[in-house]
Amino acid sequence: MGLVKDQLWRLRYRAPFYLDFPSLMQLLKFKQLRDRYYRDLWQQAATNINAHFQDWNFGYGRISRHGLTTVVKEGTVMLDDHLTLKIMGNKALVYALMVEKGYAVPDFRQYSMVNFSEGEDFFLSQKKPVVVKPTSGTGGGRGVTTGITTLKVFRKASLLASSFDTNLIIEEQIEGQSYRLLYLDGKFIDAVRRDPPIIKGDGRHTIRQLVAIENKKRLAGRPVVALSPLKIDKDCLNKLHDSGLKIDVRPDPERIIELKRAVNENCSQRNHRVSKEVHHQTIIDGAKLVADLGVRFAGIDIICKDISQPLGHENGLISEINTTPGIHHHYLVSADCKQVPVAEHVLEYMFKSRQGVMKIN
């Protein structure tokens, strides 16, 4: 009976989204942009390592060299098995595994809309903002709300998260900047600091209008600067409220407005390579964690105040292990940063090690 109630909550909250035709069309356009971007990225990477790229059926790309073939789809490669992807995609299971291995994790609680009181009790016990997120089944920050300080917002955030997964997590909000560390079979490849999305006021347009203008620029831009639209969601409204703003105000010219705490919808100008700044022990601990958990291609997300210092509750913690880490994060970086050829690195590794490849000829 509880499962049925959870599913009804999910359907009730997602129904308006499915009826919002303009938003659906915009997401479709960004999906097409993402497909083109990754197709071009893999095609160029294949050329750079003297391999052959074929735009295959159903959105897959075949890359072949010396009788070996691997298949890619957007940022997904043939390294981690399906069960590993499912386990690592469950935030509660990942936290449990990390605790067993002695890694510090944010204080959290599992709950659902059916046993909402368990999440509510945790919220009332906290003395600082909390984060609500679906336990699994999402990517790119979907369904995540940060900066929650009231019961009213907590309930709305829970409803949003439950539209993606009936199992929810509430956790303490770790303050700091967002970092992505990339690993391939336990070897550190790159690190990027991802800053929250911003817009700049012009004195004429409202914040809502500026968001729409930015999304049009992203779809039309060459070169590509972002693969996702900016969305006016709970996280956005919470951040604006904390800044004393509303979505329909007209910001003064040149005023910079940080739209949300979640970084997934930012653009290339807000991403910066920081490989040389990461504390050596953080790199070692991250490599050991993904290797011990059997994750071959992983992006470790860290929220911390100072990436050059060791992690811990005072500085920051690992927040997530991504098994389809989105290699575009390492290409869509600010103009003053040198790109790391992650796609070439991964392809060379698979062909030379004969891992994640098929022998066709």
C-alpha positions in Angstrom: 0.0 0.0 0.0 2.9 2.3 0.9 4.4 1.9 -2.6 1.1 2.7 -4.3 0.8 5.9 -2.2 4.4 6.9 -3.1 3.7 6.4 -6.8 0.6 8.5 -6.5 2.7 11.3 -5.0 5.1 11.0 -7.9 2.4 11.1 -10.5 0.7 14.1 -8.9 3.8 16.2 -8.8 5.1 15.4 -12.3 1.8 15.8 -14.1 2.2 19.7 -14.5 5.6 19.1 -16.0 4.3 16.8 -18.7 1.6 19.3 -19.5 4.1 22.2 -19.9 4.7 21.9 -23.6 7.2 24.8 -24.0 9.4 23.3 -21.3 9.2 19.9 -22.9 10.2 21.4 -26.3 13.1 23.2 -24.7 14.4 20.0 -23.1 14.1 18.2 -26.5 16.2 20.9 -28.1 18.9 20.6 -25.4 18.8 16.8 -25.8 19.5 17.3 -29.5 22.3 19.7 -28.7 23.8 17.2 -26.2 23.6 14.4 -28.8 25.4 16.6 -31.5 28.0 17.7 -29.0 29.0 14.2 -27.9 28.9 12.8 -31.4 31.3 15.5 -32.6 33.5 15.0 -29.4 33.9 11.3 -29.9 34.4 11.6 -33.7 37.2 14.1 -33.1 38.7 12.0 -30.3 38.6 8.9 -32.6 40.4 10.8 -35.4 43.0 12.0 -32.9 44.0 8.4 -32.0 43.8 7.0 -35.5 40.5 5.2 -34.9 37.3 5.1 -37.0 34.1 6.6 -35.8 30.7 5.4 -37.1 27.4 7.2 -36.2 25.6 4.0 -35.4 21.9 3.2 -34.8 19.8 4.4 -31.8 22.1 7.2 -30.9 25.2 5.0 -30.3 28.6 5.6 -31.7 31.0 2.8 -32.8 34.7 3.5 -32.5 37.0 0.9 -34.1 40.8 0.4 -34.3 42.9 -2.7 -35.2 40.0 -5.1 -35.2 38.6 -3.9 -31.8 35.4 -1.9 -31.4 34.0 0.0 -28.5 30.5 1.7 -28.3 29.8 5.0 -26.7 26.6 6.9 -26.0 26.9 10.5 -24.9 29.3 10.3 -21.9 28.8 6.5 -21.3 31.5 4.0 -22.1 31.8 0.2 -22.0 33.7 -0.1 -18.7 31.4 -0.4 -15.7 28.7 -3.2 -15.6 25.0 -2.5 -15.2 24.8 -3.6 -11.6 27.7 -1.3 -10.5 26.0 1.6 -12.2 22.8 0.9 -10.3 24.5 0.5 -6.9 26.6 3.6 -7.3 23.5 5.5 -8.5 21.8 4.9 -5.1 23.0 7.6 -2.8 22.0 5.8 0.4 23.9 2.6 -0.6 27.0 4.7 -1.5 26.9 6.5 1.8 26.6 3.1 3.6 29.6 1.7 1.7 31.6 4.8 2.4 30.9 4.7 6.1 31.9 1.0 6.2 35.2 2.0 4.7 35.8 4.8 7.2 35.0 7.8 5.0 33.1 10.7 6.5 29.7 11.4 4.9 27.1 14.1 5.5 24.7 13.4 8.3 21.5 12.1 6.5 18.3 10.2 6.9 16.2 8.2 4.4 12.4 8.8 4.2 9.5 9.0 1.7 6.3 10.8 1.4 4.6 7.9 3.1 6.9 8.0 6.2 7.4 11.8 5.9 7.7 12.2 9.7 11.1 10.5 9.7 12.5 13.2 7.4 10.6 15.9 9.3 12.2 14.7 12.6 15.6 15.0 11.0 14.9 18.4 9.7 13.8 19.7 13.1 17.0 18.3 14.6 19.2 20.4 12.3 20.5 23.8 13.2 21.6 24.7 9.7 20.2 24.4 6.1 19.5 21.0 4.7 19.4 19.4 1.2 16.7 17.1 -0.1 17.4 14.8 -3.1 16.0 11.6 -4.7 17.9 8.5 -3.5 18.5 7.3 -7.1 17.3 7.4 -10.7 18.4 10.9 -11.5 21.4 12.8 -12.8 22.4 16.4 -13.4 21.0 17.6 -10.1 17.4 16.8 -11.0 15.1 16.8 -8.1 17.7 18.3 -5.7 16.9 21.3 -3.5 19.5 23.0 -1.4 19.3 25.7 1.3 16.2 24.5 3.0 15.4 26.2 6.2 11.6 26.0 6.7 9.2 23.1 7.0 7.1 24.6 4.2 10.0 24.5 1.8 11.1 21.1 3.0 7.7 19.6 2.1 7.8 21.2 -1.3 11.3 20.0 -1.9 10.2 16.5 -0.9 7.4 16.6 -3.3 9.7 17.6 -6.1 12.3 14.9 -5.2 9.5 12.2 -5.0 8.6 12.9 -8.6 11.9 11.3 -9.5 12.2 8.5 -6.9 9.8 7.4 -4.1 12.8 7.0 -1.8 14.3 10.3 -0.6 17.3 11.6 1.4 17.5 14.6 3.6 21.1 15.6 4.6 23.0 18.4 6.2 24.2 21.0 3.8 27.9 21.1 3.5 29.2 24.6 2.8 31.9 25.2 0.2 32.6 25.0 -3.5 31.8 22.1 -5.8 34.6 20.0 -7.3 34.7 17.0 -9.7 37.7 14.6 -9.6 37.9 12.2 -12.5 39.4 8.7 -12.2 40.0 5.9 -14.7 40.7 2.5 -13.1 41.9 4.2 -10.0 44.2 6.7 -11.8 43.5 10.4 -11.3 42.9 12.2 -14.6 41.6 15.7 -13.9 39.9 18.0 -11.4 37.4 20.8 -12.1 35.9 23.4 -9.8 32.3 24.0 -10.9 30.8 27.3 -9.8 27.0 28.0 -9.6 25.2 29.5 -12.6 24.9 33.3 -12.7 23.2 35.9 -14.8 24.0 39.6 -15.3 21.4 42.3 -14.9 20.7 44.8 -17.6 18.2 47.1 -15.9 15.5 46.2 -18.5 14.7 42.5 -18.2 13.4 40.5 -15.2 15.4 37.6 -13.8 12.8 35.3 -15.5 13.4 37.0 -18.8 17.2 36.9 -18.4 17.0 33.1 -17.8 15.0 32.7 -21.0 17.6 34.9 -22.9 20.5 32.8 -21.5 18.8 29.6 -22.6 18.4 30.9 -26.2 22.0 31.9 -26.3 23.0 28.4 -25.1 21.1 26.7 -27.8 22.4 29.0 -30.5 25.9 29.3 -29.3 29.0 28.2 -31.3 31.1 27.0 -29.7 28.8 25.1 -27.2 29.0 26.5 -23.7 26.4 24.4 -21.9 24.4 21.2 -22.4 21.5 21.9 -20.1 19.0 24.8 -19.7 18.8 27.0 -16.7 15.6 26.0 -14.9 13.6 28.1 -12.5 13.1 25.5 -9.8 12.9 25.3 -6.0 16.7 25.6 -5.7 16.6 28.8 -7.8 13.8 30.3 -5.9 15.4 29.5 -2.5 18.7 31.1 -3.6 17.0 34.2 -4.8 15.0 34.5 -1.6 18.2 34.3 0.4 19.5 37.2 -1.7 16.4 39.2 -1.1 15.3 38.8 -4.7 12.2 37.6 -6.6 12.0 36.0 -10.0 10.2 39.0 -11.6 12.5 41.8 -10.4 14.7 43.7 -12.9 18.3 43.7 -11.6 20.4 46.7 -12.1 22.8 46.8 -15.0 26.0 44.7 -14.6 24.7 43.2 -11.3 25.8 39.6 -11.0 23.2 37.2 -9.6 23.9 33.7 -8.5 20.8 31.7 -9.4 21.2 28.6 -7.4 23.6 26.6 -5.2 23.5 23.4 -7.4 26.1 23.7 -10.1 24.8 21.3 -12.8 23.2 24.0 -15.0 26.2 26.3 -15.2 28.2 27.0 -18.3 31.8 26.8 -19.4 32.8 30.2 -18.1 32.0 28.9 -14.6 34.2 25.8 -14.8 37.9 25.9 -13.9 40.6 23.2 -14.0 42.2 22.8 -10.5 44.2 19.6 -10.8 47.3 21.1 -9.4 45.4 22.6 -6.4 43.9 19.3 -5.0 45.5 18.1 -1.8 47.6 14.9 -2.5 45.8 12.9 0.2 42.4 13.7 -1.4 43.6 12.4 -4.7 44.9 9.2 -3.0 41.8 8.7 -1.0 39.5 9.2 -4.0 41.6 6.7 -6.1 41.4 4.1 -3.3 37.7 4.6 -2.8 36.7 4.0 -6.4 39.1 1.2 -6.9 37.9 -0.6 -3.7 34.3 -0.2 -4.7 35.0 -1.6 -8.2 34.1 1.5 -10.1 36.3 1.8 -13.2 35.3 5.2 -14.7 34.2 7.6 -11.9 33.7 11.2 -11.1 33.9 12.0 -7.4 32.0 15.1 -6.4 33.4 17.0 -3.4 32.0 20.0 -1.6 34.6 21.8 0.4 35.9 25.2 1.4 39.6 24.7 0.4 40.5 21.8 -2.0 44.2 22.3 -1.2 43.5 21.1 2.4 42.6 17.6 3.6 38.9 16.8 3.7 36.9 16.4 6.9 33.7 17.8 8.5 35.4 21.2 9.1 36.6 21.6 5.4 34.3 19.4 3.3 33.3 15.9 2.2 32.7 13.6 -0.7 29.1 14.1 -1.7 28.7 11.6 -4.6 30.3 9.0 -6.8 29.3 9.3 -10.5 29.6 6.3 -12.7 28.7 8.1 -15.9 30.8 11.1 -15.0 30.0 13.3 -18.0 33.3 14.1 -19.7 32.0 17.3 -21.1 32.7 18.8 -17.6 36.4 18.6 -18.5 35.9 20.2 -22.0 33.4 22.9 -21.2 35.8 25.0 -19.1 36.7 28.7 -19.0 38.8 30.1 -21.8 41.8 30.6 -19.5 42.0 26.8 -18.8 43.7 24.2 -21.0 41.3 21.3 -21.8 42.3 17.8 -20.9 41.7 15.3 -23.8 39.6 13.0 -21.6 37.9 11.2 -24.5 41.2 10.4 -26.2 42.7 9.2 -22.9 39.7 6.9 -22.3 39.7 5.4 -25.8 43.5 4.8 -25.8 43.2 3.1 -22.5 40.4 0.8 -23.6 42.1 -0.2 -26.9 45.5 -0.8 -25.4 44.3 -2.7 -22.3 41.5 -4.5 -24.4 39.1 -3.5 -21.6 35.6 -2.3 -22.6 36.0 -3.4 -26.2 34.6 -6.0 -28.5 36.6 -8.1 -31.0 34.5 -7.9 -34.2 37.0 -8.9 -37.0 
